[in-house]
Amino acid sequence: YTVSLLAQDSAGNAQPYSVSFFVDGYPPLAPEITGSSVVPSGLIEAGKANRSNSSKITLKGTREDECSVWINDSRLVNAGSGDWSLELDLEEGEHLLQVRLEDPAGNSSEVVEIEMFVDSEAPAVASLSPEHDSVLAAAPGSVIVNLEEQGSGLDLPNSLASLRDATMAEVEGTWNFDAENLQWRFSPTQPLEDARYTIVLQLADLMDNRSGLLQYRFTVDGTPPPVPVIEAIVSPVQHPRLLIRGTKEAYAAIWLDGEEIVGHTAATSWQTPLTLTPGANSFRFSARNRVGTSSDPHVIDVVYEDVPPLPVVISDVETKGDGRSATVRWDGYDAAAQGDITGFKIYLLTEDFAELSGLSPVTELGVDTRVYTFEPVSY
């Protein structure tokens, strides 16, 4: 419609005006959904659920000119003409998408309902028995895997479960699946021996979501470890510090007189220093596995003879011409052979002496020093 007006004042000045408007009481045609990125097929109307293993889907459709696209009462595509395309990011689970068009007059088309079911997450492990990285004193009668699957359901034929020994050879037994509780249970044909075991899983659901290859480990270690082997020691010794070396079972700890001195390492060799007291010394070593089972003890006895070191023999005395200084050497003295020598004390007197009681050294030297110079010497 067009309304025409002529505006004129008292002086005879005139200006024509016109106003055009449309009256549109007819709703646009319902949109036709033409395609999407939904896997595995395109969208299906009329209450038939579409299934997608991706949370992102693309809707495409037709529309009349100058219409906007509304989904669940939200305008998601502005007014325009021609086919439209829209990407949606949906949460997991069921969705009802109500799609309609709206023209410039505010008329709405009929609603096209699209049911969507989104399952983009692979099944997962909720819990295990035995737990991952656990160490058991007794072999379990079965291995239990509890699963999480909130979507389309577990695709059992396309899922993998196996128990493997330390060599990754498959352990003979039977896997049973409890669909109601989403639980796998493995019952070995023979009782599990002491060893490290690996649970190998790969989970798939009915929407072709797949987990990676999952591995969980546990160890059965119910046998006491062997007695630790200790290298032979020659007793008696003349040094208060003694280094003990030995071997052990992998992952066994070494205990000495009730205290752990070597942890549960994979190494089979070990060593520890000991401090001896004068006379007889006795040490009680044992190995302990990761569940706390101890081996029989290995007792070593060693005698520490705290004897005085040998006298220092002066090998050379060098004096200067003025007679006021002297350099003394004892190069041939073997301090290491004496065991526990920590250094040398130097005394200086103007007369012969045989006792050190009451005397103070002029200096103290380290154990590696073999020379000292007296200067100046006062007369």
SULMO-V908633 format. One record per run of one state. SS is the DSSP state (alpha for helix, beta for strand, coil for the rest). FROM is the first residue (numbers start at 1). LEN is the number of residues. Records with the same first field share a line. If there is no record, write none. Layout:
SS=FROM-LEN ; FROM-LEN
This chain:
coil=1-1 ; 9-5 ; 21-12 ; 37-13 ; 53-3 ; 62-5 ; 72-2 ; 81-3 ; 90-3 ; 103-5 ; 109-3 ; 119-5 ; 130-4 ; 137-6 ; 149-5 ; 155-1 ; 159-1 ; 165-5 ; 171-2 ; 179-4 ; 189-6 ; 203-1 ; 206-4 ; 211-3 ; 221-8 ; 231-6 ; 238-3 ; 248-5 ; 257-2 ; 263-6 ; 276-3 ; 289-5 ; 295-3 ; 305-11 ; 320-6 ; 330-6 ; 339-4 ; 347-16 ; 367-4 ; 375-5
beta=2-7 ; 14-7 ; 33-4 ; 50-3 ; 56-6 ; 67-5 ; 74-7 ; 84-6 ; 93-10 ; 108-1 ; 112-7 ; 124-6 ; 134-3 ; 143-6 ; 154-1 ; 160-5 ; 170-1 ; 173-6 ; 183-6 ; 195-8 ; 204-2 ; 210-1 ; 214-7 ; 229-2 ; 237-1 ; 241-7 ; 253-4 ; 259-4 ; 269-7 ; 279-10 ; 294-1 ; 298-7 ; 316-4 ; 326-4 ; 343-4 ; 363-4 ; 371-4
alpha=156-3 ; 336-3
